[in-house]
Amino acid sequence: MAKLFIDDLDVKGKRVLTRVDFNVPLDDNQNVTDDTRLRASLPTIKRIVDGGGKAVLMSHLGRPKGKVVDALRMKPVGDKLAEIMGKPVKTLTDCIGAEVEAAVNAMQPGAVVLLENLRFHPEEEKNDAGFAAALAKLGDVYVNDAFGSSHRAHGSVVGVTEHIAQCACGYLIRNEIEFLDEALREPKRPLVVILGGAKVSSKIGVIERLMDRADAFLIGGGMSYTFVKAQGHNVGGSLLEADYVETAKGLLEKAAAKGITFMLPDDYVVADAFDNGANSKVVAPDGIDDGWQGVDIGPKTIKAFGRVIAGAGTIFWNGPLGVFEMPSFARGTFEVAHLVAEGGAVSVIGGGDSASAIKKAGLADRITHISTGGGASMEYVENGELPGINALTDA
């Protein structure tokens, strides 16, 4: 990645405006329930602080849609970061304006400030030039360490770089790109790609991109029913993107022509309602009747996937294989997660719900790399670049 890196910056005495991804879950009492993203940013924050810089951190939290939402204020996040770092973190009540500028300008070297939720301002997501310029007033140099937001051309990600001379990437972004590049561009063979999640439309570009690199695709989750439909079977009330049936058929034909294993489920768990307590049964792909919907892969599929996973050299996985949020329909996702963790392959989890499933299964420490950005990782795999990284200063 030929972009300026944080280690290339002289941060001593400088205000280092740093985009982090602190979009973390909060419970009803405003407590952070998963601090993974906070801890992932620590190397970059520590580099700034230890180098005598002033860390001016900025992030979004949730989807306030351009309005101030008290339940989405950054203060609980700042308090949790202070607890983790063992040093004060001052959370401001806005992210731009005279009061914010005064507070930032009063910082001492080694201090850490967290700006208020960027998305309280609608201009953030619009990449408004004036908003980006206002943010830029808070930094002498800029660092982007928010991989999970780097596929968005927002004010704090792209716009701000037009107003600051030196814009570098942090440790988290560098590590994410290195893992994805190593795993997918020069993988240890065989390369097995596991794809799930709700929509096939969001995975088409990734499948096409990896068709010339992967040795096998294992397909599950809601997206698989569009392929089942493409094979001429009924899918009952299962998730279906009817507009993509022909596309799915074309992908199956392309994989067959290339001699690539493209494995769809041999069986499904179906339910008569989208509810954890619903009646359920295991059926073949051509046995999903009206009034029933697919909610998980079945036991035959788990075994079949397991045989491919056992022989893999590299595994890339994005998207759960069933409705894992419901205990009754989590078996497929969790058992495959165990197979991946125990298989000995280089394993890369592409963020999002698949990362949540790995953590929920208690297997995070047995995976080679878990991305902090689901959408960003998929866009990088598909396009080989991200707007937030392209905007940084060339090395």
C-alpha angles and dihedrals in degrees: 000000000000096000132116110273128211091247087062091062128090099219099171110132091352131124104241108201103206128189108211131174105239094154091135131159119263127196126223090276092055094252120145106245098188119030096179094116092048092053091045089061096049097094091057094043091047091050090055095045096043090048091058095255129138110243111218103183125195132182145149124242123202123321110301090159096224096312134103109260114182092207089060099050117132097231096096089049092050090049091052091048090051089052092051095045096042092227137090120281115190114211114204126213096235138018101226137028141072096297092051092048091050092050092049093046089053093057120119123221110280094026124130125214127180118205122220120267108302093212093063080086115065088209091073096070091039090056088231111194094221093051092048090050090051090053091048090060087071097061141058089191131013132224125188113204097152103105091165090061099038094096088065119083093215131150096259092044106040111000096056092057090068091066103043122067099213117045117170139174123244132228096270095056093045091051093047093052094045092052094047093046094048094044098046108025099042103015128174102249138283097043110203118192117200114195129182139138131107108296132049089194091070092051102044094091091049093049092049092046093050097040089094093046109036124084093198141011122205110196126196142136127062093320091065095069091068087059090047088053089048087058089058099257130133114249099191110205094340122130109282135174099201092185090062101049093100090046090052090050089052092051091052090051092047092051091049092050091051093046092240120151106246104179122193122185118287090206141007139211106232129189134198091227138020092254135108090236096048123124110265141183140173118253140169118259089260092050103071103121129197110277092037131088133197114250105163145002115267133241095265089054093049090055093045093049089046093059091055093044092051091061097043125119094191130017126195114187130183125165134023119269096225144358091301092169086074112067092217091060102035099089098094096050094043096045092049088048089056091048091052093047093048098041100084096230126129099267126202120181113201098219126245122077093344089060090048090051092051091051093045089053089053093240103115094110091055096056121090095223135357113194119227091215125056099181093037094050092050093048091049091050090048100043105019091231144059129213093234092055096041088056094060123100115275114247 
